[in-house]
Amino acid sequence: RSSAASDVYKRQKLPLCIRKVDPMNLKFLETFVWVARLKSFSHTAEKLFTTQAAISSRIAVLEGELGVKLFLRDSRGVSLTPEGVKVLEHAEQMLDTLQVLKQSIQAPSSKVGRVRIGVMDTVIHTWLSPLVAEMMDHYPQVEIELVADTSLNLCDQLQKGFLDLVLQTDLLRQESIRSLDLASYPMGWIAASNSIYNRDYANVAELARERIVTYSKNSLPHQQVLSLMQANGVLAPRLNCVNSVSAITRLLRDGFGIGALPPVLVREELARGELTLLAIEQRPPNLQVVVSWRVGVELVEDIVELCQRVVQRYGQKVGADYLVLMEPQ
C-alpha cells in the first residue's frame, strides 16, 4: 500500500478496535453482574434504564465472546450456570477495580451522578438533616434521591438494586451487600402528661391493659414489643401499629394511648412537659440503626463514612439516654 492508503487504513481500523475491546465489554460485564444479582432481565433493564431486549442482546454478545453459556432461564426465573458463577467472581473484581480507580483520580467536589438512599422514619426525625447537609457540602454536584419507607421495604428495595444505601434496623447478609451497626435508640413508654395514662404501673402486664401505640406491624420494634408483652403473660395486647413517627407523636399528644418508641423522637415534647416518660423498669430492647449498602456503587463507601461521623456527632449532642453509639469501625 502507499503511505496515504496506509494512513487511511489505520484511521479506519483503530477506532473499531478500541470500541470492541474496552467500553463495550465493560458495559456488558456490568449488565451481566446486575442480571446475576437481581436474577431478572426485566429488573436489570429497569435498573440500567434500558429495555429487556437490550439486556438480552448484551448477554448474548458476552456469551458469544466468552464461548460459554452464562445463564439458565426457566419458569422459576434466571440462574447462573457453573461457568457463569466463575465469570461473576472475575467480573465483580474488574468492576470494583475500575470504581476504585475512578474514585482515586477524582476530587470529591467534582464528582457527579446520583445516589439513592432509603431511610426509616426514626432516622428522618433525628440525624438525617445533618447527614444530607454533609453530603451536599462534600458532593455539591451529586443528586441525592431519598426514599422514606419501613425497614422491611427498604431492605427489599436494596436487595433488588433499586436503592444504593439504606438506614434501617436489620443486619443484611448477602454477598453483594455490606452492613454496619451505627448506633441504637433506647426505647421507652411515653404518654401525654395530662392524660389518664400518666400514672404508676406495677409492671408490663398491667401496662398492656391500656392501648399501646407503636411502629408498623411486623417491623422489628413491633415484634420486640409483642415479644416483651407475651413474655409477661399478655398473649393478646392492644397494639395499635402506625408507620409514621409524626402520626404516633400526634396521637400520644392527643391522649390516644401509651407509645412504645425511642424518647429521642419526642425529646422536645418531653422537655416542654407535654409528654412523660413512664417509670416502668421493663422496656423493649434498643432499636438498632444499621447502614447497609451495595458493594461497588460509586460514592457509597464514602457516604457510609459520613454516616458514621454524623451519627457520632449527633449521639454526643443528645447523650446516651437518647442514643447509644457503636465504636467506630
C-alpha positions in Angstrom: 0.0 0.0 0.0 1.0 3.6 -0.5 1.7 5.8 2.6 -1.6 7.6 2.1 -3.5 4.4 1.8 -1.9 3.1 4.9 -2.9 6.2 6.9 -6.5 5.8 5.8 -6.4 2.1 6.8 -5.1 2.9 10.2 -7.7 5.6 10.8 -10.5 3.3 9.8 -9.3 0.3 11.8 -8.1 1.7 15.1 -11.4 3.2 16.4 -13.1 -0.1 15.6 -10.6 -2.0 17.7 -11.0 0.4 20.7 -14.8 0.2 20.6 -14.7 -3.5 20.6 -12.3 -4.2 23.5 -12.8 -1.7 26.4 -16.1 0.2 26.8 -18.4 -2.3 25.2 -17.0 -5.3 27.2 -17.2 -3.3 30.5 -20.7 -2.3 29.8 -21.6 -5.9 29.0 -19.9 -7.1 32.2 -21.8 -4.6 34.3 -25.1 -5.9 32.7 -24.1 -9.5 33.4 -23.3 -8.7 37.1 -26.7 -7.0 37.6 -28.6 -9.8 36.0 -26.7 -12.2 38.3 -27.6 -10.1 41.3 -31.2 -9.4 40.5 -31.9 -12.8 38.9 -34.1 -11.0 36.4 -33.6 -9.5 32.9 -36.6 -7.1 33.4 -35.4 -5.8 36.8 -31.9 -5.3 35.3 -33.4 -3.3 32.4 -35.2 -1.1 34.9 -32.0 -0.7 37.0 -29.9 0.3 33.9 -32.6 2.4 32.3 -32.8 0.4 29.1 -35.0 -2.3 27.6 -35.2 -6.0 28.3 -34.3 -6.7 24.7 -31.1 -4.7 25.1 -30.2 -6.6 28.2 -30.7 -10.0 26.4 -28.6 -8.7 23.4 -25.7 -7.7 25.7 -25.7 -11.1 27.5 -25.9 -12.9 24.1 -22.9 -11.0 22.8 -20.9 -11.6 26.1 -21.7 -15.3 25.9 -20.5 -15.4 22.3 -17.2 -13.6 23.2 -16.6 -15.9 26.1 -17.8 -19.1 24.4 -19.9 -20.2 27.3 -23.5 -20.2 28.5 -23.8 -17.8 31.4 -27.5 -18.1 32.5 -30.2 -20.7 32.6 -33.8 -19.4 32.1 -36.9 -21.3 33.1 -40.3 -20.7 34.7 -38.7 -20.0 38.1 -36.5 -17.2 36.7 -32.8 -16.7 35.9 -29.9 -18.6 37.5 -26.2 -18.8 36.8 -24.6 -21.8 35.1 -21.4 -23.2 36.7 -19.4 -21.2 34.1 -21.4 -18.1 35.0 -20.5 -18.4 38.6 -16.8 -18.3 37.7 -17.3 -15.3 35.4 -19.2 -13.4 38.0 -16.3 -13.5 40.5 -13.9 -12.0 38.0 -16.4 -9.6 36.6 -17.2 -8.1 40.0 -13.4 -7.8 40.7 -12.9 -5.9 37.4 -15.8 -3.5 38.1 -14.7 -2.9 41.7 -11.1 -2.1 40.5 -12.4 0.3 37.9 -14.6 2.0 40.5 -11.6 2.4 42.9 -9.5 3.8 40.0 -12.2 6.4 39.2 -12.6 7.5 42.8 -8.8 7.8 43.3 -8.3 10.3 40.5 -11.5 12.4 41.1 -11.8 15.1 43.7 -14.9 14.7 45.9 -16.3 18.1 44.9 -16.1 17.4 41.2 -17.9 14.0 41.4 -21.3 13.9 39.6 -24.1 11.3 39.4 -26.9 10.2 41.6 -27.1 8.2 44.9 -30.3 6.6 46.0 -30.7 6.4 49.8 -33.5 4.7 51.7 -34.3 5.9 55.3 -36.5 4.7 58.0 -38.7 7.2 59.8 -36.7 7.2 63.1 -33.6 8.4 61.3 -35.5 11.1 59.4 -36.6 12.6 62.7 -33.2 12.5 64.3 -30.0 12.9 62.2 -30.9 12.8 58.5 -30.8 16.6 58.0 -27.1 16.9 59.2 -26.2 13.9 57.0 -27.8 15.5 53.9 -26.0 18.8 54.7 -22.7 17.0 54.9 -23.3 15.2 51.6 -24.3 18.4 49.8 -21.1 20.1 51.2 -18.8 17.2 50.1 -20.6 16.4 46.8 -22.3 19.5 45.5 -22.8 18.1 42.0 -24.3 14.7 43.1 -28.0 14.3 43.0 -29.4 12.8 46.3 -32.5 10.8 45.9 -34.2 10.0 49.3 -36.8 7.3 49.8 -38.7 7.1 53.2 -40.2 3.7 54.0 -40.3 0.9 56.5 -37.2 -1.2 57.2 -38.7 -4.3 55.5 -39.4 -2.4 52.3 -36.1 -0.6 52.3 -34.2 -3.9 52.6 -36.2 -5.4 49.8 -35.5 -2.4 47.5 -31.8 -2.6 48.3 -31.6 -6.3 47.5 -33.4 -5.7 44.2 -30.9 -2.9 43.3 -33.4 0.0 43.4 -31.5 1.6 46.2 -27.8 2.1 46.8 -27.7 2.5 50.6 -30.3 2.2 53.3 -30.6 3.2 57.0 -32.8 0.7 58.8 -32.9 -1.9 61.6 -31.5 -5.2 60.3 -28.1 -6.5 59.5 -28.4 -7.9 56.0 -26.3 -10.9 55.0 -25.8 -11.1 51.2 -22.8 -11.5 49.0 -23.2 -8.2 47.2 -24.4 -6.2 50.3 -22.5 -5.0 53.4 -24.0 -3.9 56.7 -22.6 -1.9 59.7 -24.1 -1.2 63.1 -24.1 2.5 63.7 -26.0 3.1 67.0 -29.1 2.1 68.9 -32.0 4.1 70.3 -33.2 3.3 73.8 -36.9 2.6 73.9 -39.5 3.9 76.4 -43.1 4.0 77.4 -44.5 7.5 76.7 -47.8 9.1 77.4 -49.4 12.6 77.4 -48.7 14.3 80.7 -52.4 15.4 81.2 -53.9 12.0 80.1 -55.4 9.1 82.1 -52.3 7.1 81.0 -49.9 9.1 83.1 -49.9 7.1 86.2 -48.0 4.4 88.0 -48.0 0.9 86.6 -46.8 -2.1 88.6 -45.4 -4.0 85.6 -45.6 -4.5 81.9 -48.7 -6.8 82.3 -50.6 -4.0 83.9 -49.4 -1.5 81.3 -50.6 -3.9 78.5 -54.2 -3.5 79.5 -54.0 0.0 78.0 -53.9 1.0 74.4 -50.3 0.8 73.1 -49.2 2.7 70.0 -46.0 1.5 68.3 -44.3 1.0 64.9 -45.9 -0.7 61.8 -46.9 -4.3 62.0 -44.1 -6.9 61.6 -41.4 -4.3 62.0 -38.6 -5.1 64.4 -39.8 -2.7 67.2 -43.3 -4.1 66.8 -42.1 -7.7 67.1 -40.0 -6.8 70.2 -42.9 -5.0 72.0 -45.1 -8.0 71.2 -42.5 -10.5 72.5 -41.9 -8.5 75.7 -45.6 -8.5 76.5 -46.0 -12.2 75.7 -43.1 -12.9 77.9 -45.0 -11.2 80.7 -48.1 -13.3 80.1 -50.0 -11.0 77.9 -51.0 -13.1 74.9 -53.2 -10.6 73.1 -52.1 -7.0 73.9 -53.9 -4.0 72.5 -51.3 -2.9 70.0 -52.0 -0.1 67.5 -49.5 -0.1 64.7 -48.6 3.2 62.9 -45.9 3.6 60.3 -45.3 7.3 60.8 -43.4 8.8 63.7 -45.2 12.1 63.3 -48.6 10.3 63.5 -47.5 8.4 66.6 -46.4 11.6 68.3 -49.6 13.4 67.5 -51.7 10.5 68.8 -49.8 10.5 72.0 -50.1 14.3 72.5 -53.8 13.9 72.0 -54.0 11.2 74.7 -54.8 8.3 72.4 -52.7 5.8 74.4 -49.2 4.9 75.5 -46.4 5.0 73.0 -43.6 2.4 72.7 -40.9 4.3 70.9 -37.5 6.0 71.4 -37.7 9.0 73.7 -35.3 10.9 71.4 -38.1 11.3 68.9 -40.1 13.3 71.4 -37.4 14.9 73.4 -38.7 18.5 72.8 -42.2 17.4 73.9 -40.7 15.8 77.0 -38.7 18.9 77.7 -41.8 21.1 77.5 -43.7 18.7 79.7 -46.3 17.8 77.1 -45.3 14.1 77.2 -44.0 12.0 80.1 -41.6 9.0 80.1 -43.3 6.5 82.3 -41.3 5.0 85.1 -41.5 1.3 84.1 -38.4 -0.8 84.6 -39.0 -3.2 81.7 -38.6 -1.6 78.3 -38.4 -3.0 74.8 -34.9 -3.7 73.5 -33.0 -0.8 72.0 -33.9 0.0 68.4 -30.8 -0.6 66.2 -29.9 1.6 63.3 -27.9 -0.1 60.6 -26.4 1.2 57.4 -26.5 -1.3 54.5 -25.1 -0.7 51.1 -24.4 -2.3 47.7 -20.8 -3.1 47.0 -19.1 -1.4 44.1 -21.5 1.6 43.8 -19.8 4.9 43.3 -19.7 7.2 46.4 -21.4 4.8 48.6 -18.4 3.8 50.7 -17.7 7.5 51.3 -21.3 8.1 52.3 -21.0 5.2 54.8 -18.1 7.0 56.5 -20.2 10.2 56.5 -23.0 8.3 58.3 -20.5 7.2 60.9 -19.2 10.7 61.6 -22.7 12.3 61.6 -24.2 9.8 63.9 -21.2 10.1 66.3 -21.7 13.9 66.5 -25.5 13.5 67.0 -25.0 11.0 69.7 -22.6 13.2 71.6 -25.0 16.1 71.3 -28.1 14.3 72.6 -26.4 11.9 75.1 -26.5 8.2 75.9 -30.1 8.3 77.3 -31.2 9.1 73.8 -28.7 7.4 71.5 -26.1 4.6 72.3 -23.2 4.8 69.9 -21.2 1.9 68.5 -17.5 2.0 68.5 -16.2 3.4 65.1 -15.0 0.6 62.7 
